[in-house]
Amino acid sequence: MQKMYSKTSRSEHVNKNMTPKEETIRFLLDYSKALSVIDYNKLKFEALLN
């Protein structure tokens, strides 16, 4: 996932206002690593492992 978002795109296809900052990408990747979703019967529990 990190490789997909940190690759630079072709400059003619990139809107400069829509390009995410490096710290935004890092935050999302770290959050997704810490998130745990547990299925129990028909319930879902989300736990943030920090």
ZIZIPE-V304537 format. One line per field, one symbol per residue. phi: phi as a letter, one per 40 degrees, with the letter a starting at -180 (. if undefined). burial: b if it has 24 or more other ideal C-beta (glycine too) atoms within 12 Angstrom, else e. A space follows every 10 residues. Layout:
# ZIZIPE-V304537
phi=???
burial=???
This chain:
# ZIZIPE-V304537
phi=.ccccccccc ccbbcccbcc cccccccccc cccccbbbcb fbbbbbbccb
burial=eeeeeeeeee eeeeeeeeee eeeeeeeeee eeeeeeeeee eeeeeeeeee
